[in-house]
Amino acid sequence: MTPSVPDNGYRAATRDVLDTAMGRNERPDPVGPVTGGPAGNAVLTAWLGLLLLVLFFLEGLTVLDVRGFLTWHVALGALLVPPVLVKTATTGWRVLRYYTRQRAYQEAGPPPLLLRLLGPLVVLTSLVLLGSGVVLVLLGEESSRQALVDLAGVRVDWVGLHQGVFFVWFAVMTVHVLARVLPALRLAIRRDGVPGGVQRFAVLTISLVLAAGTAVWLVGAEGSWQHRGFDDHEHHDGIARAR
């Protein structure tokens, strides 16, 4: 069930997000044994979030000239996939434990309401953005430009889907990053002895190894895009006219 906010509660909800963004509203994450419990989960999620912030920033630079930086665009996009999946798993685990009333996660409490409402959009748009990018590379140029939807003059192919979801993703991710980056930095550098450091480092290392393997695999599959680009409308129009 989606939480609702009464009209007179929007100001308080917005203030709650701003306090979180400024680090004035930190959750009291209980520290558990072995893996650190909610505190360990928060630290791992912060590490992954900061890693993704750097990778997404670099990926954003390639968007300025996708055709010129095509290999880098594909490689960085591939690098993002495993960490995004792992971060989705860590946040999903926290949500699951909270709503199944696990005591430590109940004590930690939920994030601000507006961020809870935004969270599913962040996850969905990230997965669609990266997933459609992987599909583009694997299908190749010609197949990726075949219409997925063609109704009443509206034509959407894999390229259009990938480009269109980017703008939605950018909007929701901007709010998410502004609200989360300072708390993540504080969590990432905390040195108060939260158990589970070895396990967290192992998860991060495995996700990076998988990311490197994914990048090598997809870069090797990008051949049909080498001489054009995801934004090559001239070629696309030529195909349409030929039909």
MODELLER restraints for C-alpha pairs under 7 A, 6 or more apart:
rsr = mdl.restraints
at = mdl.atoms
rsr.add(forms.Gaussian(group=physical.xy_distance, feature=features.Distance(at['CA:13:A'], at['CA:112:A']), mean=6.98, stdev=0.5))
rsr.add(forms.Gaussian(group=physical.xy_distance, feature=features.Distance(at['CA:13:A'], at['CA:113:A']), mean=6.51, stdev=0.5))
rsr.add(forms.Gaussian(group=physical.xy_distance, feature=features.Distance(at['CA:13:A'], at['CA:114:A']), mean=6.56, stdev=0.5))
rsr.add(forms.Gaussian(group=physical.xy_distance, feature=features.Distance(at['CA:16:A'], at['CA:112:A']), mean=6.11, stdev=0.5))
rsr.add(forms.Gaussian(group=physical.xy_distance, feature=features.Distance(at['CA:17:A'], at['CA:112:A']), mean=5.91, stdev=0.5))
rsr.add(forms.Gaussian(group=physical.xy_distance, feature=features.Distance(at['CA:17:A'], at['CA:179:A']), mean=6.64, stdev=0.5))
rsr.add(forms.Gaussian(group=physical.xy_distance, feature=features.Distance(at['CA:19:A'], at['CA:25:A']), mean=5.35, stdev=0.5))
rsr.add(forms.Gaussian(group=physical.xy_distance, feature=features.Distance(at['CA:20:A'], at['CA:26:A']), mean=6.55, stdev=0.5))
rsr.add(forms.Gaussian(group=physical.xy_distance, feature=features.Distance(at['CA:20:A'], at['CA:179:A']), mean=6.52, stdev=0.5))
rsr.add(forms.Gaussian(group=physical.xy_distance, feature=features.Distance(at['CA:21:A'], at['CA:178:A']), mean=6.52, stdev=0.5))
rsr.add(forms.Gaussian(group=physical.xy_distance, feature=features.Distance(at['CA:21:A'], at['CA:179:A']), mean=4.12, stdev=0.5))
rsr.add(forms.Gaussian(group=physical.xy_distance, feature=features.Distance(at['CA:21:A'], at['CA:180:A']), mean=5.82, stdev=0.5))
rsr.add(forms.Gaussian(group=physical.xy_distance, feature=features.Distance(at['CA:21:A'], at['CA:182:A']), mean=6.34, stdev=0.5))
rsr.add(forms.Gaussian(group=physical.xy_distance, feature=features.Distance(at['CA:21:A'], at['CA:183:A']), mean=6.79, stdev=0.5))
rsr.add(forms.Gaussian(group=physical.xy_distance, feature=features.Distance(at['CA:22:A'], at['CA:182:A']), mean=6.71, stdev=0.5))
rsr.add(forms.Gaussian(group=physical.xy_distance, feature=features.Distance(at['CA:23:A'], at['CA:182:A']), mean=6.54, stdev=0.5))
rsr.add(forms.Gaussian(group=physical.xy_distance, feature=features.Distance(at['CA:23:A'], at['CA:183:A']), mean=5.62, stdev=0.5))
rsr.add(forms.Gaussian(group=physical.xy_distance, feature=features.Distance(at['CA:27:A'], at['CA:108:A']), mean=5.83, stdev=0.5))
rsr.add(forms.Gaussian(group=physical.xy_distance, feature=features.Distance(at['CA:27:A'], at['CA:109:A']), mean=6.88, stdev=0.5))
rsr.add(forms.Gaussian(group=physical.xy_distance, feature=features.Distance(at['CA:28:A'], at['CA:108:A']), mean=5.23, stdev=0.5))
rsr.add(forms.Gaussian(group=physical.xy_distance, feature=features.Distance(at['CA:29:A'], at['CA:38:A']), mean=5.37, stdev=0.5))
rsr.add(forms.Gaussian(group=physical.xy_distance, feature=features.Distance(at['CA:29:A'], at['CA:39:A']), mean=4.88, stdev=0.5))
rsr.add(forms.Gaussian(group=physical.xy_distance, feature=features.Distance(at['CA:29:A'], at['CA:108:A']), mean=4.69, stdev=0.5))
rsr.add(forms.Gaussian(group=physical.xy_distance, feature=features.Distance(at['CA:30:A'], at['CA:37:A']), mean=6.78, stdev=0.5))
rsr.add(forms.Gaussian(group=physical.xy_distance, feature=features.Distance(at['CA:30:A'], at['CA:38:A']), mean=5.81, stdev=0.5))
rsr.add(forms.Gaussian(group=physical.xy_distance, feature=features.Distance(at['CA:30:A'], at['CA:39:A']), mean=5.78, stdev=0.5))
rsr.add(forms.Gaussian(group=physical.xy_distance, feature=features.Distance(at['CA:30:A'], at['CA:104:A']), mean=6.04, stdev=0.5))
rsr.add(forms.Gaussian(group=physical.xy_distance, feature=features.Distance(at['CA:30:A'], at['CA:108:A']), mean=6.43, stdev=0.5))
rsr.add(forms.Gaussian(group=physical.xy_distance, feature=features.Distance(at['CA:31:A'], at['CA:37:A']), mean=5.47, stdev=0.5))
rsr.add(forms.Gaussian(group=physical.xy_distance, feature=features.Distance(at['CA:31:A'], at['CA:38:A']), mean=6.36, stdev=0.5))
rsr.add(forms.Gaussian(group=physical.xy_distance, feature=features.Distance(at['CA:31:A'], at['CA:39:A']), mean=5.17, stdev=0.5))
rsr.add(forms.Gaussian(group=physical.xy_distance, feature=features.Distance(at['CA:31:A'], at['CA:194:A']), mean=6.50, stdev=0.5))
rsr.add(forms.Gaussian(group=physical.xy_distance, feature=features.Distance(at['CA:33:A'], at['CA:195:A']), mean=6.29, stdev=0.5))
rsr.add(forms.Gaussian(group=physical.xy_distance, feature=features.Distance(at['CA:34:A'], at['CA:195:A']), mean=5.61, stdev=0.5))
rsr.add(forms.Gaussian(group=physical.xy_distance, feature=features.Distance(at['CA:34:A'], at['CA:196:A']), mean=5.44, stdev=0.5))
rsr.add(forms.Gaussian(group=physical.xy_distance, feature=features.Distance(at['CA:35:A'], at['CA:195:A']), mean=5.52, stdev=0.5))
rsr.add(forms.Gaussian(group=physical.xy_distance, feature=features.Distance(at['CA:35:A'], at['CA:196:A']), mean=3.93, stdev=0.5))
rsr.add(forms.Gaussian(group=physical.xy_distance, feature=features.Distance(at['CA:35:A'], at['CA:199:A']), mean=6.98, stdev=0.5))
rsr.add(forms.Gaussian(group=physical.xy_distance, feature=features.Distance(at['CA:36:A'], at['CA:194:A']), mean=5.51, stdev=0.5))
rsr.add(forms.Gaussian(group=physical.xy_distance, feature=features.Distance(at['CA:36:A'], at['CA:195:A']), mean=4.60, stdev=0.5))
rsr.add(forms.Gaussian(group=physical.xy_distance, feature=features.Distance(at['CA:36:A'], at['CA:196:A']), mean=5.46, stdev=0.5))
rsr.add(forms.Gaussian(group=physical.xy_distance, feature=features.Distance(at['CA:38:A'], at['CA:104:A']), mean=6.78, stdev=0.5))
rsr.add(forms.Gaussian(group=physical.xy_distance, feature=features.Distance(at['CA:38:A'], at['CA:105:A']), mean=6.05, stdev=0.5))
rsr.add(forms.Gaussian(group=physical.xy_distance, feature=features.Distance(at['CA:39:A'], at['CA:194:A']), mean=6.86, stdev=0.5))
rsr.add(forms.Gaussian(group=physical.xy_distance, feature=features.Distance(at['CA:40:A'], at['CA:194:A']), mean=6.24, stdev=0.5))
rsr.add(forms.Gaussian(group=physical.xy_distance, feature=features.Distance(at['CA:40:A'], at['CA:195:A']), mean=6.90, stdev=0.5))
rsr.add(forms.Gaussian(group=physical.xy_distance, feature=features.Distance(at['CA:40:A'], at['CA:196:A']), mean=6.56, stdev=0.5))
rsr.add(forms.Gaussian(group=physical.xy_distance, feature=features.Distance(at['CA:41:A'], at['CA:90:A']), mean=6.67, stdev=0.5))
rsr.add(forms.Gaussian(group=physical.xy_distance, feature=features.Distance(at['CA:43:A'], at['CA:187:A']), mean=5.44, stdev=0.5))
rsr.add(forms.Gaussian(group=physical.xy_distance, feature=features.Distance(at['CA:43:A'], at['CA:188:A']), mean=5.76, stdev=0.5))
rsr.add(forms.Gaussian(group=physical.xy_distance, feature=features.Distance(at['CA:44:A'], at['CA:200:A']), mean=5.95, stdev=0.5))
rsr.add(forms.Gaussian(group=physical.xy_distance, feature=features.Distance(at['CA:45:A'], at['CA:87:A']), mean=6.02, stdev=0.5))
rsr.add(forms.Gaussian(group=physical.xy_distance, feature=features.Distance(at['CA:45:A'], at['CA:90:A']), mean=6.30, stdev=0.5))
rsr.add(forms.Gaussian(group=physical.xy_distance, feature=features.Distance(at['CA:46:A'], at['CA:184:A']), mean=4.61, stdev=0.5))
rsr.add(forms.Gaussian(group=physical.xy_distance, feature=features.Distance(at['CA:46:A'], at['CA:187:A']), mean=6.25, stdev=0.5))
rsr.add(forms.Gaussian(group=physical.xy_distance, feature=features.Distance(at['CA:46:A'], at['CA:188:A']), mean=5.75, stdev=0.5))
rsr.add(forms.Gaussian(group=physical.xy_distance, feature=features.Distance(at['CA:47:A'], at['CA:188:A']), mean=5.68, stdev=0.5))
rsr.add(forms.Gaussian(group=physical.xy_distance, feature=features.Distance(at['CA:48:A'], at['CA:83:A']), mean=6.49, stdev=0.5))
rsr.add(forms.Gaussian(group=physical.xy_distance, feature=features.Distance(at['CA:48:A'], at['CA:87:A']), mean=6.12, stdev=0.5))
rsr.add(forms.Gaussian(group=physical.xy_distance, feature=features.Distance(at['CA:52:A'], at['CA:80:A']), mean=6.76, stdev=0.5))
rsr.add(forms.Gaussian(group=physical.xy_distance, feature=features.Distance(at['CA:55:A'], at['CA:76:A']), mean=6.73, stdev=0.5))
rsr.add(forms.Gaussian(group=physical.xy_distance, feature=features.Distance(at['CA:55:A'], at['CA:80:A']), mean=6.68, stdev=0.5))
rsr.add(forms.Gaussian(group=physical.xy_distance, feature=features.Distance(at['CA:59:A'], at['CA:73:A']), mean=6.04, stdev=0.5))
rsr.add(forms.Gaussian(group=physical.xy_distance, feature=features.Distance(at['CA:59:A'], at['CA:76:A']), mean=5.79, stdev=0.5))
rsr.add(forms.Gaussian(group=physical.xy_distance, feature=features.Distance(at['CA:59:A'], at['CA:77:A']), mean=6.69, stdev=0.5))
rsr.add(forms.Gaussian(group=physical.xy_distance, feature=features.Distance(at['CA:62:A'], at['CA:69:A']), mean=5.68, stdev=0.5))
rsr.add(forms.Gaussian(group=physical.xy_distance, feature=features.Distance(at['CA:62:A'], at['CA:72:A']), mean=6.95, stdev=0.5))
rsr.add(forms.Gaussian(group=physical.xy_distance, feature=features.Distance(at['CA:62:A'], at['CA:73:A']), mean=5.61, stdev=0.5))
rsr.add(forms.Gaussian(group=physical.xy_distance, feature=features.Distance(at['CA:66:A'], at['CA:73:A']), mean=6.61, stdev=0.5))
rsr.add(forms.Gaussian(group=physical.xy_distance, feature=features.Distance(at['CA:66:A'], at['CA:229:A']), mean=6.60, stdev=0.5))
rsr.add(forms.Gaussian(group=physical.xy_distance, feature=features.Distance(at['CA:67:A'], at['CA:228:A']), mean=6.45, stdev=0.5))
rsr.add(forms.Gaussian(group=physical.xy_distance, feature=features.Distance(at['CA:67:A'], at['CA:229:A']), mean=4.60, stdev=0.5))
rsr.add(forms.Gaussian(group=physical.xy_distance, feature=features.Distance(at['CA:70:A'], at['CA:229:A']), mean=7.00, stdev=0.5))
rsr.add(forms.Gaussian(group=physical.xy_distance, feature=features.Distance(at['CA:71:A'], at['CA:219:A']), mean=6.41, stdev=0.5))
rsr.add(forms.Gaussian(group=physical.xy_distance, feature=features.Distance(at['CA:74:A'], at['CA:218:A']), mean=6.92, stdev=0.5))
rsr.add(forms.Gaussian(group=physical.xy_distance, feature=features.Distance(at['CA:74:A'], at['CA:219:A']), mean=6.19, stdev=0.5))
rsr.add(forms.Gaussian(group=physical.xy_distance, feature=features.Distance(at['CA:75:A'], at['CA:215:A']), mean=4.77, stdev=0.5))
rsr.add(forms.Gaussian(group=physical.xy_distance, feature=features.Distance(at['CA:75:A'], at['CA:219:A']), mean=5.94, stdev=0.5))
rsr.add(forms.Gaussian(group=physical.xy_distance, feature=features.Distance(at['CA:77:A'], at['CA:130:A']), mean=6.69, stdev=0.5))
rsr.add(forms.Gaussian(group=physical.xy_distance, feature=features.Distance(at['CA:78:A'], at['CA:211:A']), mean=6.51, stdev=0.5))
rsr.add(forms.Gaussian(group=physical.xy_distance, feature=features.Distance(at['CA:78:A'], at['CA:214:A']), mean=5.59, stdev=0.5))
rsr.add(forms.Gaussian(group=physical.xy_distance, feature=features.Distance(at['CA:78:A'], at['CA:215:A']), mean=4.66, stdev=0.5))
rsr.add(forms.Gaussian(group=physical.xy_distance, feature=features.Distance(at['CA:78:A'], at['CA:218:A']), mean=6.78, stdev=0.5))
rsr.add(forms.Gaussian(group=physical.xy_distance, feature=features.Distance(at['CA:79:A'], at['CA:211:A']), mean=4.38, stdev=0.5))
rsr.add(forms.Gaussian(group=physical.xy_distance, feature=features.Distance(at['CA:79:A'], at['CA:212:A']), mean=6.06, stdev=0.5))
rsr.add(forms.Gaussian(group=physical.xy_distance, feature=features.Distance(at['CA:79:A'], at['CA:214:A']), mean=6.59, stdev=0.5))
rsr.add(forms.Gaussian(group=physical.xy_distance, feature=features.Distance(at['CA:79:A'], at['CA:215:A']), mean=5.55, stdev=0.5))
rsr.add(forms.Gaussian(group=physical.xy_distance, feature=features.Distance(at['CA:80:A'], at['CA:211:A']), mean=6.75, stdev=0.5))
rsr.add(forms.Gaussian(group=physical.xy_distance, feature=features.Distance(at['CA:81:A'], at['CA:130:A']), mean=6.65, stdev=0.5))
rsr.add(forms.Gaussian(group=physical.xy_distance, feature=features.Distance(at['CA:81:A'], at['CA:211:A']), mean=6.70, stdev=0.5))
rsr.add(forms.Gaussian(group=physical.xy_distance, feature=features.Distance(at['CA:82:A'], at['CA:207:A']), mean=5.58, stdev=0.5))
rsr.add(forms.Gaussian(group=physical.xy_distance, feature=features.Distance(at['CA:82:A'], at['CA:210:A']), mean=6.35, stdev=0.5))
rsr.add(forms.Gaussian(group=physical.xy_distance, feature=features.Distance(at['CA:82:A'], at['CA:211:A']), mean=5.48, stdev=0.5))
rsr.add(forms.Gaussian(group=physical.xy_distance, feature=features.Distance(at['CA:83:A'], at['CA:207:A']), mean=5.69, stdev=0.5))
rsr.add(forms.Gaussian(group=physical.xy_distance, feature=features.Distance(at['CA:88:A'], at['CA:123:A']), mean=6.91, stdev=0.5))
rsr.add(forms.Gaussian(group=physical.xy_distance, feature=features.Distance(at['CA:97:A'], at['CA:105:A']), mean=6.25, stdev=0.5))
rsr.add(forms.Gaussian(group=physical.xy_distance, feature=features.Distance(at['CA:98:A'], at['CA:105:A']), mean=5.09, stdev=0.5))
rsr.add(forms.Gaussian(group=physical.xy_distance, feature=features.Distance(at['CA:98:A'], at['CA:106:A']), mean=5.43, stdev=0.5))
rsr.add(forms.Gaussian(group=physical.xy_distance, feature=features.Distance(at['CA:122:A'], at['CA:169:A']), mean=6.79, stdev=0.5))
rsr.add(forms.Gaussian(group=physical.xy_distance, feature=features.Distance(at['CA:122:A'], at['CA:172:A']), mean=6.13, stdev=0.5))
rsr.add(forms.Gaussian(group=physical.xy_distance, feature=features.Distance(at['CA:122:A'], at['CA:173:A']), mean=6.17, stdev=0.5))
rsr.add(forms.Gaussian(group=physical.xy_distance, feature=features.Distance(at['CA:125:A'], at['CA:165:A']), mean=6.59, stdev=0.5))
rsr.add(forms.Gaussian(group=physical.xy_distance, feature=features.Distance(at['CA:125:A'], at['CA:169:A']), mean=5.19, stdev=0.5))
rsr.add(forms.Gaussian(group=physical.xy_distance, feature=features.Distance(at['CA:126:A'], at['CA:169:A']), mean=6.49, stdev=0.5))
rsr.add(forms.Gaussian(group=physical.xy_distance, feature=features.Distance(at['CA:129:A'], at['CA:162:A']), mean=5.78, stdev=0.5))
rsr.add(forms.Gaussian(group=physical.xy_distance, feature=features.Distance(at['CA:129:A'], at['CA:165:A']), mean=6.12, stdev=0.5))
rsr.add(forms.Gaussian(group=physical.xy_distance, feature=features.Distance(at['CA:129:A'], at['CA:166:A']), mean=6.30, stdev=0.5))
rsr.add(forms.Gaussian(group=physical.xy_distance, feature=features.Distance(at['CA:132:A'], at['CA:158:A']), mean=6.66, stdev=0.5))
rsr.add(forms.Gaussian(group=physical.xy_distance, feature=features.Distance(at['CA:132:A'], at['CA:162:A']), mean=5.56, stdev=0.5))
rsr.add(forms.Gaussian(group=physical.xy_distance, feature=features.Distance(at['CA:133:A'], at['CA:162:A']), mean=6.36, stdev=0.5))
rsr.add(forms.Gaussian(group=physical.xy_distance, feature=features.Distance(at['CA:136:A'], at['CA:144:A']), mean=5.62, stdev=0.5))
rsr.add(forms.Gaussian(group=physical.xy_distance, feature=features.Distance(at['CA:136:A'], at['CA:158:A']), mean=6.53, stdev=0.5))
rsr.add(forms.Gaussian(group=physical.xy_distance, feature=features.Distance(at['CA:137:A'], at['CA:218:A']), mean=6.87, stdev=0.5))
rsr.add(forms.Gaussian(group=physical.xy_distance, feature=features.Distance(at['CA:137:A'], at['CA:221:A']), mean=6.37, stdev=0.5))
rsr.add(forms.Gaussian(group=physical.xy_distance, feature=features.Distance(at['CA:137:A'], at['CA:222:A']), mean=5.37, stdev=0.5))
rsr.add(forms.Gaussian(group=physical.xy_distance, feature=features.Distance(at['CA:138:A'], at['CA:221:A']), mean=6.42, stdev=0.5))
rsr.add(forms.Gaussian(group=physical.xy_distance, feature=features.Distance(at['CA:140:A'], at['CA:224:A']), mean=5.53, stdev=0.5))
rsr.add(forms.Gaussian(group=physical.xy_distance, feature=features.Distance(at['CA:140:A'], at['CA:225:A']), mean=6.86, stdev=0.5))
rsr.add(forms.Gaussian(group=physical.xy_distance, feature=features.Distance(at['CA:141:A'], at['CA:224:A']), mean=5.81, stdev=0.5))
rsr.add(forms.Gaussian(group=physical.xy_distance, feature=features.Distance(at['CA:141:A'], at['CA:225:A']), mean=5.93, stdev=0.5))
rsr.add(forms.Gaussian(group=physical.xy_distance, feature=features.Distance(at['CA:144:A'], at['CA:157:A']), mean=6.52, stdev=0.5))
rsr.add(forms.Gaussian(group=physical.xy_distance, feature=features.Distance(at['CA:144:A'], at['CA:158:A']), mean=5.21, stdev=0.5))
rsr.add(forms.Gaussian(group=physical.xy_distance, feature=features.Distance(at['CA:144:A'], at['CA:159:A']), mean=6.33, stdev=0.5))
rsr.add(forms.Gaussian(group=physical.xy_distance, feature=features.Distance(at['CA:145:A'], at['CA:157:A']), mean=5.39, stdev=0.5))
rsr.add(forms.Gaussian(group=physical.xy_distance, feature=features.Distance(at['CA:145:A'], at['CA:158:A']), mean=6.32, stdev=0.5))
rsr.add(forms.Gaussian(group=physical.xy_distance, feature=features.Distance(at['CA:145:A'], at['CA:159:A']), mean=6.41, stdev=0.5))
rsr.add(forms.Gaussian(group=physical.xy_distance, feature=features.Distance(at['CA:146:A'], at['CA:157:A']), mean=5.70, stdev=0.5))
rsr.add(forms.Gaussian(group=physical.xy_distance, feature=features.Distance(at['CA:147:A'], at['CA:155:A']), mean=6.16, stdev=0.5))
rsr.add(forms.Gaussian(group=physical.xy_distance, feature=features.Distance(at['CA:147:A'], at['CA:156:A']), mean=5.56, stdev=0.5))
rsr.add(forms.Gaussian(group=physical.xy_distance, feature=features.Distance(at['CA:147:A'], at['CA:157:A']), mean=4.45, stdev=0.5))
rsr.add(forms.Gaussian(group=physical.xy_distance, feature=features.Distance(at['CA:148:A'], at['CA:156:A']), mean=5.61, stdev=0.5))
rsr.add(forms.Gaussian(group=physical.xy_distance, feature=features.Distance(at['CA:148:A'], at['CA:157:A']), mean=4.97, stdev=0.5))
rsr.add(forms.Gaussian(group=physical.xy_distance, feature=features.Distance(at['CA:149:A'], at['CA:155:A']), mean=5.45, stdev=0.5))
rsr.add(forms.Gaussian(group=physical.xy_distance, feature=features.Distance(at['CA:149:A'], at['CA:156:A']), mean=5.08, stdev=0.5))
rsr.add(forms.Gaussian(group=physical.xy_distance, feature=features.Distance(at['CA:149:A'], at['CA:157:A']), mean=6.90, stdev=0.5))
rsr.add(forms.Gaussian(group=physical.xy_distance, feature=features.Distance(at['CA:150:A'], at['CA:156:A']), mean=6.54, stdev=0.5))
rsr.add(forms.Gaussian(group=physical.xy_distance, feature=features.Distance(at['CA:159:A'], at['CA:230:A']), mean=6.44, stdev=0.5))
